[in-house]
Amino acid sequence: MNKPTRSEILDTAKEYVTKDRASQHGDMESNLTMIANLWSVFLETKIEPHQVGVCMTLLKIARIKSTPENVDHWEDSCGYMACGGELIAKKPVPVKVAKFQGGNT
């Protein structure tokens, strides 16, 4: 098993999100916007495109729980966060402060 460094993980993630993948996956912004629209309809709540990046990262974190040695999860997590970060930088949205419901704090 390859034991990549943090630099190698970031380099791979950068390669994934900066090379031309539009021919295979479509434009990143359009793609995350479409996913956000579909999730919004299905979940009956507004999902922003940058939140898709966060949610996809959470999916990868869930996979890390099962197979932490799979470097793909770590690389993809970095890539999804970078995409979300780029989108929120282009089009900031108002911050919503969520109130914790349940349990003792």
Backbone torsions as a table, in degrees:
resi	resn	phi	psi	omega
1	MET	NA	131.5	176.2
2	ASN	-67.7	139.2	177.9
3	LYS	-114.4	84.4	-175.4
4	PRO	-71.6	151.7	174.3
5	THR	-84.9	166.9	178.2
6	ARG	-60.9	-35.2	177.9
7	SER	-63.8	-42.1	179.1
8	GLU	-66.4	-38.7	177.7
9	ILE	-62.1	-46.4	179.1
10	LEU	-65.9	-39.0	178.0
11	ASP	-61.9	-42.6	179.2
12	THR	-65.5	-44.2	178.1
13	ALA	-60.4	-42.6	179.1
14	LYS	-61.9	-42.2	178.1
15	GLU	-60.6	-43.6	-178.9
16	TYR	-61.8	-42.0	-172.8
17	VAL	-92.4	-9.2	-179.2
18	THR	-109.7	-20.3	177.5
19	LYS	-78.1	165.3	-176.6
20	ASP	-72.2	100.0	175.7
21	ARG	-109.2	1.6	-177.8
22	ALA	-60.7	-34.0	-179.8
23	SER	-66.0	-27.6	-179.8
24	GLN	-94.7	-41.1	-172.9
25	HIS	-115.6	-7.4	-174.4
26	GLY	87.4	167.3	178.9
27	ASP	-59.4	134.0	-175.3
28	MET	-57.0	-49.9	-177.1
29	GLU	-64.3	-44.4	178.0
30	SER	-62.8	-40.0	-178.9
31	ASN	-64.7	-48.9	-179.4
32	LEU	-68.2	-31.0	175.9
33	THR	-67.0	-42.7	177.9
34	MET	-62.7	-44.5	178.1
35	ILE	-61.0	-44.4	179.2
36	ALA	-59.8	-42.4	179.1
37	ASN	-64.2	-44.0	179.1
38	LEU	-64.3	-45.1	178.9
39	TRP	-63.6	-37.4	179.6
40	SER	-60.6	-43.9	178.7
41	VAL	-65.4	-48.8	-176.5
42	PHE	-64.8	-42.5	-176.3
43	LEU	-88.0	-7.8	-179.6
44	GLU	57.1	40.1	174.8
45	THR	-153.9	148.9	-176.3
46	LYS	-71.0	124.1	175.0
47	ILE	-113.6	129.4	178.0
48	GLU	-89.9	150.9	-179.7
49	PRO	-54.5	-39.3	179.7
50	HIS	-65.3	-27.9	178.8
51	GLN	-69.1	-25.8	175.3
52	VAL	-61.6	-42.7	176.6
53	GLY	-58.4	-42.2	178.7
54	VAL	-65.8	-46.4	-178.3
55	CYS	-65.3	-38.2	176.9
56	MET	-66.4	-34.3	174.7
57	THR	-63.7	-41.8	177.9
58	LEU	-62.4	-36.6	175.0
59	LEU	-59.9	-44.9	179.4
60	LYS	-65.5	-36.2	176.6
61	ILE	-63.3	-40.0	176.6
62	ALA	-61.9	-39.2	177.9
63	ARG	-68.5	-34.8	176.7
64	ILE	-60.5	-34.4	178.1
65	LYS	-57.9	-38.8	-178.7
66	SER	-84.0	-42.6	-176.5
67	THR	-136.4	75.1	-176.7
68	PRO	-64.7	-20.0	-178.8
69	GLU	-79.6	-9.7	-179.7
70	ASN	-78.9	103.3	-174.8
71	VAL	-61.6	-25.8	178.6
72	ASP	-55.5	-39.7	179.8
73	HIS	-61.2	-42.8	-178.4
74	TRP	-68.0	-43.3	179.8
75	GLU	-64.5	-47.4	-178.9
76	ASP	-63.6	-37.7	177.9
77	SER	-57.8	-45.8	178.3
78	CYS	-61.1	-43.0	-179.1
79	GLY	-64.3	-44.9	179.3
80	TYR	-62.8	-40.9	179.2
81	MET	-66.4	-37.6	177.9
82	ALA	-63.6	-42.0	178.7
83	CYS	-64.0	-46.4	177.7
84	GLY	-61.1	-41.5	179.1
85	GLY	-63.0	-40.0	177.7
86	GLU	-64.3	-42.1	-178.7
87	LEU	-65.9	-43.0	-178.2
88	ILE	-69.8	-30.2	176.7
89	ALA	-68.2	-34.6	179.2
90	LYS	-72.8	-38.6	-173.3
91	LYS	-141.7	82.8	179.9
92	PRO	-61.4	147.8	176.6
93	VAL	-120.9	153.2	179.1
94	PRO	-59.5	143.4	178.8
95	VAL	-79.3	131.4	175.9
96	LYS	-107.6	125.0	179.3
97	VAL	-91.6	116.0	-179.9
98	ALA	-86.3	141.2	175.5
99	LYS	-96.7	133.6	178.6
100	PHE	-69.0	128.6	179.9
101	GLN	-118.7	115.5	176.9
102	GLY	105.9	154.2	177.3
103	GLY	71.2	167.9	177.0
104	ASN	-93.8	141.3	178.2
105	THR	-114.0	NA	NA
